[in-house]
Amino acid sequence: MGYSKKPSDNTPHTLALPRENEVIGVVTKVSGATNFIVFCSDKKERTCSIPGRLKRRFWIKENDIVLVKPWVVQGDQRGDIVWRYSIMDKTLLKSKGYEVPA
């Protein structure tokens, strides 16, 4: 019998919550392979990219909900995408009191 790569249904789902200096955003436009325009919960639109270590980990499309870490320099205009939320995570984030942009 082989091992299944799919997790069983009884494993708990971990939800990445925003830490200090991280915001939740919605991808409004894909502008290249790893560059995206994201409207964040702090009412700012940022040009975000996926860091090299995470490039192959998630596939991002328009209207996806993502976790953005703004850059130290140009933090109002640029950021890194550090997590992509699933559709089910949107309701969990709202129930925990986080603002999810529409």
Residue pairs with C-beta under 8 A, 6 or more apart in sequence:
13 88
15 89
15 92
15 93
15 96
16 67
16 82
16 83
16 85
17 96
17 98
18 24
18 67
18 98
21 69
21 70
22 67
22 68
22 69
22 70
22 82
23 40
23 41
23 42
23 67
23 68
23 70
23 79
24 40
24 41
24 65
24 66
24 67
24 68
24 85
24 93
24 98
24 99
24 100
24 101
25 38
25 39
25 40
25 41
25 46
25 48
25 65
25 66
25 67
25 68
25 101
26 38
26 39
26 63
26 64
26 65
26 66
26 100
26 101
26 102
27 36
27 37
27 38
27 60
27 61
27 62
27 63
27 64
27 66
28 37
28 38
28 39
28 45
28 62
28 63
29 36
29 37
29 62
30 36
30 60
30 61
30 62
31 37
31 47
34 49
34 50
34 55
35 47
35 48
35 49
36 47
36 48
36 49
36 60
36 66
36 81
37 45
37 46
37 47
37 48
38 45
38 46
38 47
38 48
38 66
38 68
38 79
38 81
39 45
39 101
40 46
40 68
40 79
40 101
41 98
41 99
41 100
41 101
44 76
44 77
46 68
46 70
46 76
46 77
46 78
46 79
47 77
47 78
47 79
48 66
48 68
48 78
48 79
48 80
48 81
49 80
49 81
50 58
50 60
50 80
50 81
51 80
51 81
51 82
54 81
54 82
58 83
58 84
60 66
60 81
60 84
64 84
64 85
65 84
65 85
65 89
65 90
65 93
65 100
66 81
66 83
66 84
66 85
67 81
67 82
67 83
67 84
67 85
68 79
68 80
68 81
68 82
69 79
69 80
69 82
70 76
70 78
70 79
71 78
71 79
71 80
85 93
90 100
93 100
94 100
